[in-house]
Amino acid sequence: QVQLVESGGGLVQPGGSLRLSCAASGSIDSVYIMGWYRQAPGNQRELVATISSLGSTMYGKSVKGRFTISRDNAKNTVYLQMNSLKPEDTAVYYCNADVATGLFRDDYWGQGTQVTVSS
């Protein structure tokens, strides 16, 4: 059993910053790609950023240059530093991780954390 627990969401004014964290726990052998996705009301879930275990990163077009993804492999934790936030960044942000446990490898999701950008 693997759990992903997110934290750090909240309400912030346009132009502000927030930092999200997501820690994976459970019977983990290896954590491969970790990432963040988001879903606004009425929209499909979209990629925000991903990071491999070696540190290779990928960003969605709308957040490139404003958001930074990082991870601490020793803690199985991924972070998302969000700067210059815009109202259109308002969404529920979900953590995702590709995790190996024993003989199995599977995709896991966190419960989501709300980010609201509003004045």
QUICOR-V253924 format. One record per residue. N is the residue number from 1. RES is the residue in one small letter. PHI is phi in whole degrees, -180 to 180 (none if undefined). OMEGA is omega in degrees with one decimal (NA if undefined). D_CENTER is the distance of its C-alpha to the mean C-alpha in whole Angstrom. Layout:
N/RES/PHI/OMEGA/D_CENTER + N/RES/PHI/OMEGA/D_CENTER
This chain:
1/q/none/-179.9/20 + 2/v/-123/175.6/16 + 3/q/-121/172.3/14 + 4/l/-116/-178.2/10 + 5/v/-118/-178.5/10 + 6/e/-97/173.5/8 + 7/s/-154/172.6/10 + 8/g/109/178.6/11 + 9/g/-72/178.3/11 + 10/g/159/-179.6/14 + 11/l/-103/-179.5/17 + 12/v/-143/178.6/17 + 13/q/-79/175.6/20 + 14/p/-54/-176.8/20 + 15/g/89/-178.9/20 + 16/g/-83/-176.6/18 + 17/s/-132/172.4/15 + 18/l/-145/175.4/12 + 19/r/-126/176.6/10 + 20/l/-98/175.4/7 + 21/s/-128/176.8/7 + 22/c/-147/-179.1/7 + 23/a/-111/176.2/10 + 24/a/-96/179.1/12 + 25/s/-142/-179.3/15 + 26/g/127/-177.3/18 + 27/s/-84/-171.7/21 + 28/i/-99/170.8/19 + 29/d/-93/-179.7/20 + 30/s/-147/172.7/18 + 31/v/-116/-178.0/14 + 32/y/-92/-178.6/14 + 33/i/-70/171.3/11 + 34/m/-119/-177.4/7 + 35/g/-163/176.6/5 + 36/w/-125/174.3/3 + 37/y/-129/178.1/6 + 38/r/-142/179.1/8 + 39/q/-142/175.5/12 + 40/a/-95/-179.7/15 + 41/p/-55/178.6/18 + 42/g/83/-178.5/20 + 43/n/-112/173.5/17 + 44/q/-79/175.6/16 + 45/r/-67/-177.2/12 + 46/e/-128/177.6/11 + 47/l/-69/170.0/9 + 48/v/-102/-179.3/7 + 49/a/-165/173.3/7 + 50/t/-134/178.6/8 + 51/i/-145/178.7/10 + 52/s/-83/179.2/13 + 53/s/-67/177.5/14 + 54/l/-95/175.0/17 + 55/g/99/176.3/14 + 56/s/-73/-174.1/15 + 57/t/-119/175.0/12 + 58/m/-143/-177.0/12 + 59/y/-128/169.8/11 + 60/g/-70/-175.2/12 + 61/k/-57/-171.8/15 + 62/s/-74/-177.2/15 + 63/v/-115/-177.0/13 + 64/k/-58/179.3/14 + 65/g/90/179.8/16 + 66/r/-114/-178.4/14 + 67/f/-108/176.5/11 + 68/t/-133/176.7/10 + 69/i/-100/177.0/8 + 70/s/-149/-179.9/10 + 71/r/-151/174.5/10 + 72/d/-118/-175.1/13 + 73/n/-65/-179.9/15 + 74/a/-65/-178.5/17 + 75/k/-105/-176.0/15 + 76/n/50/-174.7/13 + 77/t/-125/176.3/10 + 78/v/-119/-177.5/7 + 79/y/-124/172.8/7 + 80/l/-136/175.5/6 + 81/q/-89/-177.1/10 + 82/m/-114/179.5/11 + 83/n/-116/178.2/14 + 84/s/49/-176.1/17 + 85/l/-66/-179.5/15 + 86/k/-120/177.3/17 + 87/p/-55/180.0/18 + 88/e/-71/173.4/17 + 89/d/-83/179.3/13 + 90/t/-62/-176.7/14 + 91/a/-178/166.0/12 + 92/v/-89/-178.3/10 + 93/y/-101/-177.4/6 + 94/y/-115/173.8/6 + 95/c/-87/178.9/4 + 96/n/-136/178.5/7 + 97/a/-146/175.8/9 + 98/d/-97/-166.6/13 + 99/v/-126/173.1/15 + 100/a/-102/176.5/19 + 101/t/-131/-178.4/21 + 102/g/60/-177.6/24 + 103/l/-88/-172.3/26 + 104/f/-111/174.9/23 + 105/r/-136/-173.6/19 + 106/d/-150/-178.5/17 + 107/d/-101/-178.8/14 + 108/y/-124/179.7/12 + 109/w/-125/170.5/10 + 110/g/-81/-175.9/9 + 111/q/-82/179.2/11 + 112/g/97/175.6/9 + 113/t/-135/-174.9/9 + 114/q/-81/171.7/12 + 115/v/-119/179.6/12 + 116/t/-123/179.3/15 + 117/v/-112/-174.4/17 + 118/s/-159/175.4/21 + 119/s/-94/NA/24
